[in-house]
Amino acid sequence: MKQLKRAAGIIWMVLGPVAVFFLIRTAANEIITKPSADTWVQWGVFVLIFLPIAFGLSLFGYYAYKGEYDKEV
Amino acid sequence: MKKEQGIWKVITASSLGTLIEWYDFYIFGSLATVIAGQFFPKTNPTAALLSTLATFAAGFIVRPFGALVFGRLGDIVGRKYTFLLTLVLMGGSTFAIGLVPSYESIGFAAPIIVLLLRLLQGLALGGEYGGAATYVAEHAPAHRRGYFTSWIQTTATLGLFVSLGVILLTRHSLDADKQISIAKFNDWGWRIPFLLSIVLVIVSIYIRLKMQESPLFSKLKSEGKTSANPLKESFGNKTNLKMVLLALFGATMGQGVVWYTGQFYAQSFLENVCKIDFDQSRTILIWAIVFGTPFFVFFGHWSDKIGRKWIMLAGMLLAVLTYRPLFKELVVLSDTAQKTEQTSLAKKIATLMPVPGTGDSVRVIKQTQFFTDGLTLHTSTKDTLYADAAKKTIKPLVTVSKEVGDGIYWKMVGIVFLMIVYVTMVYGPIAAFLVELFPTRIRYTSMSLPYHIGNGVFGGLTPFIATLLTTIYTGNQLAGLMYPIMVAGICLVIGILYLSNKKTIH
C-alpha cells in the first residue's frame, strides 16, 4: 500500500501542471473566440484561483511521493 | 440530560444562523436573472461586466478569502463572536440589496453598490460555516460528533429549500392573476425575499448572543494556548499543511461537485435541457430535498459508528457510476418524440402585432400539444413578417416549455432524490471529518479553507463548466457531466488511498 501511495504521488504531481496547461489553453481559446472584457474577467478569475490549487495538487503529490502519507492519517 | 439539552440549544442557535446565511446567499443566485434586469442591463457593457464580477468573484475569490479572514479571527478571538459577526455582515448586506434603487433610478451607482454587497455576502459565507461546524463539534461529545454536526450540514440544503419556497410563494402571491403577479415580482416583488432576511437575522442574532463560547476554545484561552498566528500555523507548518491538502483533494473537492450537481445542476438540467417548466423544475427539487434532508442526520449518525471515510467515498462512487444513467433517464422521461400525442386536443393560436411605421408585423404562434402520459408541450415561435416579400426572419425565436403529468413528475422527483441522497452521503459526515482532522487551536482556519475551495470553487464551477462542455460537445446532452464525474473520480481515488477511517481526537 505504501508503494502504491508513493507511486500515485507522481500522478498527482504531474496532474497539477497538466490541469494548468488545459486551463490556460481553454482560457486563451475562449478569449480569442469571444474577445470581450466579460470573458477576460471570467477566465482571469478562473486562472487566478486555479493556479494555487494546481500548485497545491502537485505539492500534495510530492508529499505523497516522499512518503508523508505512509502512516494512516 | 442537562448536557443533552445544552447541545440542542447550541445546535439550534448555530443551525438557524447558518441556514439564514445560505438562504441569503442563494436568493441572489436564484434571482440572478431578475436582478440582472434591474441592476446590470445587458445593453451597457460596463454594467454587464460588473454583473460577471458579482457572479464569479463573490463565489470563487471572496469565499475562500472570507474563510481565511474569519478563520483567523475565530482561532484568535473565539468562535462565538466571529460567527456572530459573519451573520450580521451577511444579513445586513442581504437586506441592503433589497433597498438599492435600480439602475434606471441612480445609474452606475446601483450595480457598483450591489457588487460590493454581493462581495460582502461571499466574505461572510466564507467565515460562517467553519465557525458553526467547529462550535457545534466542540460542544459535542467526541463519539457523537458526526450526529450533532450533521444538523449543521442540513442547513445548506434547507437554506436552498427556504429560498426556493419564498421565491415561488412571493412570485405567485402578488396578484390573483398569475401573469400579473409574475410581472409585479419581476418589477419590485423580488425585493421581498431580501428584505425578509433581516427579521430572520435579528432573531438569530438574539439567540446566538445568549450562547457561551465553545468549551474547548475557552479552555485553550484560559490556559493561554491559543494560536498567535493561525494562518502561519495552518499553512506554513508542513504537518498541518499536508492535512489541509488531503482534506481538499481527498474529500471536499469531490463533495463540492456532488453537492452542486445534485442540488443545482439537476434543476438547471431539468429546466434548460429537458425544458421542464419554471415552477415544476423547482418543485421537483423542493420535494427531493424534503425527502432527502433526513439522510444528512442518518449518515452523520452512522459515521459515528463506522467512520466517516467510507460513507463519503461511497457517495462519490455512486455519483461517478450513476450520474449518466440518471440524467439520461430525465432526458428520456421528457422526450416527446417517444410519446403518443392526442392530436385532437392540440391548440394553435397565431397573433400579429404591427410594427408602427414600417409595414412589418411581429408574428407569435403559440402551440399547445397534449400527450397520453399527461405531458403538455407549449411551443412559442416568434418571427417578423416583412412588408418587403424578399426579406425573411433568418432564425425565428422558439421557446419550449413542458409540463409533465403526475407519473413522470414523481419519477423525476425520485431521480433527483437519489442525487440528493448522494449529497447527504458526502456532506453529512464531512463537518465531523474536518473538525477531527485539525487541532483546536487552528481548527477554524484550517478547516474553512479546504471546505470553501472544495465547495465554493470546485462545486461552484459545476454549472459553468457543465454548460461550457455542452457548448463544445453540442450533440451530447450529457457532456456537462464529464466535469463532476472526473473530479469526483479523482477525489475518490485519493480518498481511498490516503484517507484513514480512524478518528483522530484532538
Interface residues (C-beta under 8 A of the other chain):
Chain A: M1 L4 K5 A8 W12 L15 S36 A37 D38 V41 Q42 V45 F46 L48 I49 F50 I53 G56 L57 L59 F60 Y63 A64 E68 Y69 E72 V73
Chain B: P45 A48 L49 T52 L53 F56 A57 F60 I61 P64 K238 L241 K242 M243 L245 L246 L248 F249 I453 V457 L461 I490 V493 I494 L497 Y498 L499 S500 K502 T504
